[in-house]
Amino acid sequence: MSIDEKLSRIEKLVLLQAKEVLNVAEVGILLNLSSSRIYHLVSAREIPHYKKGKLVFFKKTEIEKWLLQDRIPTNQELEDKATTYVSLNK
């Protein structure tokens, strides 16, 4: 990727920060995915979206929440959960 391409991507990401509603291309930029991959996620109903006719829109806060939905617990959290389970289920 050239310097110009990188600068263009950075510029687009900065502009996305001010928007609340995004289109397919903008979500692609935000997630670093192709538009066709975004359309695939939409058709599989795997990504939260809205449709107005043939147009597809996304609420940025919902996309951010969707990205963070499958949090992996830390080892310490797993140990704490195991300790609690063992102490409650003797």
N, C-alpha and C positions, 0 to 999 in steps of 0.2 A: 504494500500500500504506500503510495507516494505521500509526500508532505502535504500537497494540495488536497488530496483525498482525506487525509487525517484532519486537516484544518476544516474542511467542509463538514465532516462528521461532527466535530466538536461544535461548530457553529449551529448545526441542526439540533444537537442535544441541548445547547444553551437556550435556543428558541422554544424547545419543548417544555422547558421548566415553567414557562408562563401560561401554558395551555392546560385546560382541564379536560377537554374532550379531544380525542385523537382519532386519526383515520388509520387505515391499514398500513400505509407507508411509514407513518410516524411511529406506530407501535413496533414495526419492523426495525426502525432505527433504535428505538429505546431498548428493545430486547436483543438487538444484533441478529435478527432473523430475516429471512427473505419474505417478501409479500406472499409468495405462494405458500410458505410454511404457516404464516399467520392465517391465510384463508383455510388451510387444512385444519388448524386448531379451531377455527370458527365452525367449520362444517361438522367437526367431531364434537362440538359443544364442550371443548376442553378449556376454553378461555372465556371470561365474561365479556359480553359484547351486546350491542344494540343494533337494530336494523331499521332503516328508513327506506323503504323500497328496496333497491338493490345495493344501497350504500351501507357500509358497516362502520360503526363508531365504537369507541372504547372510552370509558371513564378512567383517567390516569390513576386515581386512587385505588380503583378496583384492580387494575393491572398490577400495581405495586403490591397490593394485598395478596393477589393470586401468586405472584412470584415468591412471596415469603410464607406460603401456607404449609409447606412440608419441612418445618424446621427439624434439624437433627439435634437431639439432646447431647450435651457434653457428657464425658465420662463421669464427672462429679455428680451431675444430675441423675444419671442412671444408678450410681452407687447410693445416692440419697434415697431414691425411690425403692431400691432393693432393700435397704436397711429398714425403711418404714414398713414395707410389705412383710418382712420377716418378723419385725417386732409386733405387728398387729395380727399376724396369722400363725401364732405359735400353737 
